[in-house]
Amino acid sequence: MNDTAKAQEKIGDALYRVFGEYGRLEVREDSSVRAYISRESYMAVPYPDRAEAVRTVGESWCTNEGIEQWFLPKVVLRDIQTGEKLGSYGCLTGW
């Protein structure tokens, strides 16, 4: 698996800028990442702005050299308490 330390740092910074917390990251073998944040932080972003917030976080992960695009990676935001999917961003498709 490629080194994703730089990508992890960038997505952590993006999560903090957008949702006010760094989250807990789970990097997958296909270069995808699950970012666990609180549902409250996610819901604090107004509904019309959430797609842009998820895109900002997704792009912070997907545009790094250590992310292997051949595996069609994605960023999935999940509730840290329940594991419920809050949003996702596909690196290849942009959604």
Secondary structure, DSSP 8 states (H G I E B T S, - for coil): ----HHHHHHHHHHHHHHHSS--EEEE-TTS-EEEEE-HHHHHTS-HHHHHHHHHHHHHHHHTSTTS-GGG--EEEEEETTT--EEEEEETTT--
